[in-house]
Amino acid sequence: HTRCARVTGVQTCALPICFPVTIARYLELSELRAGKVPVCIRKDYIFYLEFFEGLLWFHIDIRRWSAEVKKGCKRDFALIEDLIEKPIYALIREDDIKLARFAKSFGWSEKCQILLLDGSKAYIYANA
């Protein structure tokens, strides 16, 4: 979308168009880094990135699951990956099987298993 914005002047995602600073560096420097920053807002989903303890974390809110929504998510996330020069991580609870499948369909891999404060298990996935 950012590539299209350079040509058409229309930006459909919430990614800032800034070329001297990478998106990851923008999030590190931004006052918004204390929380989730929306980087792609769609009717059916919103992508957020959060810079926390030196790592870039991915969050997604999906309002409606469908093959079309999944296709759109993959397309938009590929654009985000092209703009970011760092690995992106996601924490997925053990019982969230649908989200784990979704992450794997993006080509993400499980990096480690952790125990959360409430005693439940979760997995750290990464795109790198």
PyMOL commands that set and color helices and strands:
alter all, ss='L'
color gray80, all
select helices_A, chain A and resi 2-8+23-29+31-34+67-83+97-105
alter helices_A, ss='H'
color red, helices_A
select strands_A, chain A and resi 37-41+45-52+55-62+88-93+109-115+121-126
alter strands_A, ss='S'
color yellow, strands_A
deselect
rebuild
show_as cartoon
